[in-house]
Amino acid sequence: MIALLIIFVVIAALVIVVPSIATAVARNVVRSMDRAASGSIDQSIVEARLGRIEEAIDAMALQIERLSDHQQALLGPASDSRAEEESSRSRTEQG
């Protein structure tokens, strides 16, 4: 009797679960087919986004250059001479 009840519960669960899974899979397949049929992403959107990214990178590069110039101005000529000494030392050690 208990085994029959367990079989009934398993069959009932399968009757509910399998169609819901099949429906979800079918929806995903149809969506992917619609995407493929409609083509890829709109190129104007991609180009606009890439343009904004390029502008942001240029702005960051400019700010980094300004920070570098400001840092060199704060450290003064002594830091330049130290950098030259270190580079000449590394050249003599390598040579």
C-alpha positions in Angstrom: 0.0 0.0 0.0 2.8 2.4 0.9 4.7 1.5 -2.3 1.6 2.3 -4.4 1.3 5.7 -2.7 5.0 6.4 -3.3 4.6 5.5 -7.0 1.5 7.7 -7.3 3.3 10.7 -5.7 6.3 10.2 -8.1 4.1 10.0 -11.1 2.2 13.1 -10.0 5.4 15.0 -9.5 6.6 13.9 -12.9 3.4 15.0 -14.5 3.8 18.5 -13.0 7.6 18.9 -13.3 8.3 17.5 -16.8 5.9 19.8 -18.7 7.2 22.9 -16.8 10.8 22.0 -17.7 9.8 21.3 -21.3 8.0 24.6 -21.5 11.0 26.5 -20.2 13.3 24.8 -22.7 11.0 25.4 -25.6 10.8 29.1 -24.7 14.6 29.4 -24.6 14.9 27.7 -28.0 12.3 30.0 -29.5 14.0 33.1 -28.0 17.4 32.0 -29.4 15.9 31.4 -32.8 14.2 34.8 -32.7 17.6 36.4 -31.9 19.3 34.6 -34.7 16.6 35.6 -37.2 16.6 39.2 -36.2 20.3 39.5 -36.6 22.9 40.6 -34.1 23.0 43.7 -32.0 22.3 47.0 -33.6 25.7 48.3 -34.9 24.8 52.0 -34.2 24.4 51.1 -30.5 27.7 49.3 -30.5 29.5 52.1 -32.3 28.1 54.7 -29.9 29.1 52.7 -26.8 32.6 52.1 -28.2 32.9 55.9 -28.9 32.0 56.6 -25.3 34.6 54.1 -24.1 37.2 55.6 -26.3 36.5 59.1 -25.0 36.6 57.9 -21.4 40.0 56.2 -22.0 41.4 59.4 -23.6 40.2 61.4 -20.6 41.8 59.0 -18.2 45.1 59.1 -20.1 45.0 62.9 -20.0 44.4 62.9 -16.3 47.2 60.4 -15.7 49.6 62.6 -17.7 48.6 65.7 -15.7 49.1 63.8 -12.4 52.5 62.7 -13.6 53.5 66.2 -14.6 52.2 67.5 -11.2 54.2 64.9 -9.3 57.4 65.7 -11.2 56.8 69.4 -10.5 56.4 68.6 -6.8 59.5 66.5 -6.5 61.6 69.0 -8.4 64.9 68.5 -10.2 66.4 66.4 -7.4 64.1 63.5 -8.4 65.2 63.8 -12.0 68.8 63.6 -11.1 68.1 60.6 -8.9 66.3 58.8 -11.7 69.2 59.5 -14.0 71.7 58.2 -11.5 69.7 55.0 -11.0 69.4 54.5 -14.8 73.1 55.0 -15.3 73.9 52.6 -12.4 71.7 49.9 -14.0 73.4 50.5 -17.3 76.8 50.0 -15.9 75.8 47.0 -13.9 74.3 45.4 -17.0 77.3 46.2 -19.3 
